Amino acid sequence: MELRQLIALMRRHWLSVVIMTILGAAAGLGLSLATPKEYSAQNQVLITVQSGDSIGDLNQGTSYAERVVATYSKVARSPVVLDPVVEELGLPGSGRTLRGAVAVSTDASAPIITITATWGESETAAAIANSVATNLALTVQDLSPTAVDGSPTVLVNSIDPATPPGRASVPHTKKNIALGAVLGLVLGLGWAALRTALDVKVRTDTDVAALVPVPVLATVAIDAQASARAPVIIAPSASARSEEYRRLRTNLQFVNVANRPRSIVVTSSRSGEGKSVTVANLAATLASAGTRVCLVDADLRRPSVAKHLGLEGAVGLTTILIGRVSLDDALQPYGDENLQVLASGQIPPNPSELLGSDAMVALLAQLKQKFDMVLVDTAPLLPVTDAAIISTSVDGVLVVAGSGMVTREQLKRSISMLDAVDANILGIVLNRTKRVASGLATYTYRADVGHGTFDPTAAERRASRGQSAESATAAAPGPEDVPVPSPPHHATPDEVAAASGAGPGTRGTTGTAPTRRREAPVTTAPEPVSEIVQ
């Protein structure tokens, strides 16, 4: 695995890696707390040999002492030495039991034996080490040969007696925590790698680029607050979500500069990826820029555009195709004069045949003559062939891929189906992604500054103050007094349905505003529709 892939893996599953690392460190700490404390004390003894006064005798004595060090180190852990220690200190068990608490090591460069005693109490550990050294010296005197005068030839002298240690040697708390954290990190990375290997869902634009040679025109983050609720036209704001749909609008304009597409099918691989909401937001964004847009609901399996926008869905596409109404009678305005919606109409028994008919081709041509952009919402690609059929009659296809919803195999199959009919695939919109912190800044200006976003709350306060002063200013209006428009009102779907006299889909009301001093002009435009699972 390359470093770039490892970094991407950690960024995607950083929470799991962090949790596993913390759990590993906690396990190391728990092990340390559960381990009884033990103290280690050391006593170093020197082995010397009684020899003559000549240099040769001294050399022979030193060589002999170095040779017997290994032997006497084993004697130090024998019952001959440890049994008296147990009796002297009143320890439980016997010398063989005490052997596990006594360790002996030697120095290769000197005839020195290091005796280490480990016990639950520091004073007892030091007493054991010193007692073992004393009893070893007595045992060596009994085992070694004596000189002519009866004096011992081998002496064991303590050169560094043991003292009670101030810190426990066991457990190694810091070491256990560090090892636990490292082990948790390794397990976390392994778990993340396993999840990535077994994950068949498309989640990022990198996944899309690795699967199909189709560009990602935009990524749209999921809006949890709007999920499973009827969408409404959101208040004008410089939100990140609105900017994502504007980015999609801009990228579509540069897909083919020489021959810009004017009729686009918006589809997806499966249901629930948000294609209907994406096409509605795209239509509203294009209309806010002054483009004359027609949104056609050609999903004749599960139509939803009219329902989401609060429009009448009984008359629409199918009604036109069978010749019962004209196009002008079936179109419904939404938001402002730039956006017209053609609902699906009654669900027919043969949607595929109806969408592939000559009447459908003629209708699309008529819509292209009437509008600057025609957006067609169709059924998903994999369950039915409706989108593939109608894609041959439009300028391009936009595929919506739900992050974490569509599998890699499903997306590849969808692109292959469009390639099979020689459709012009404009790009992919990666929808419902997780929003991550970035350097994107959102700017908000109040209306009295003269630029930017209109603040309805502040406007209402100013309007209220203006009404109280209207009678005083009406008698002698100044040259700078101009009418100020009241805050825009976006009707709810219920209000739209009730406004039968204005026709279905009509939005907005007008009001009389008070007269006050000149302020910055306020402009409003339809904004993208909030995300809803389609």
Summary of the structure (lengths in Angstrom):
residues: 534
radius of gyration: 43.2
end to end distance: 37.7
largest distance: 140.3
contacts: 1708
relative contact order: 0.12
helix: 45%
strand: 17%
